């Protein structure tokens, strides 16, 4: 009679012991190490952003970079839901009607969360590709895509923190939200510029044009996509 593992369902030979438990344990250890490493990098980045970013790019941190970008997408999605609920609540709250209540309750918040999260994730990878185009194709500076993803990804830490604080700002004032978004946006741009100077090795003029070109191209592409859909 055939034997099967009670955990994973794998068919076992006579006397064979399934090693799925060991594999699962090893996977859990690797995940724990990755999360701990990511947390340590985030703390170092907040205290010494340029130095940390320079060291970070030189190592193989692509998995952690993807983690930062995904978390930025999630946090921005949560901010979108918060500001959407507050805005609709203020608007429909002024109408004492069944129609207003139904409109408020039938908004697909999950849809807007997913769209925002995917948008933020996509923009991060898009910016890395555009920066590669400007530095590699136009200015002939040797760079690679993974390196530039690693350059841009830790900046998502500002997006994560800014979005979470901005969620609280939704219930305080629109001016608080604007202040937070502008402050963290400036930090993002300043650190990107200073770190890029150390990492990409372009002269100041070419570097500025590369970063500005990347940001403006991103805005144009996103605007085109939004106009289509």
Secondary structure, 3 states (H helix, E strand, C coil): CCEECCCCCCEECCCCCCCHHHHHHHHHHHHHHHHHHHHHHHHHHHHCHHHHHHHHHCCCCHHHHHHHHHHHHHHHHHHHHHHHHHHHHHHHCCCCCHHHHHHHHCCCHHHHHHHHHHHHHHHHHHHHHHHHHHHHHHCCCCCCHHHHHHHHHCCHHHHHHHHHHHHHHHCCCHHHHHHHHHHHHHHHHHHHHHHHHHHCCCCHHHHHHHHHHHHHHHHHHHHHHHHHC
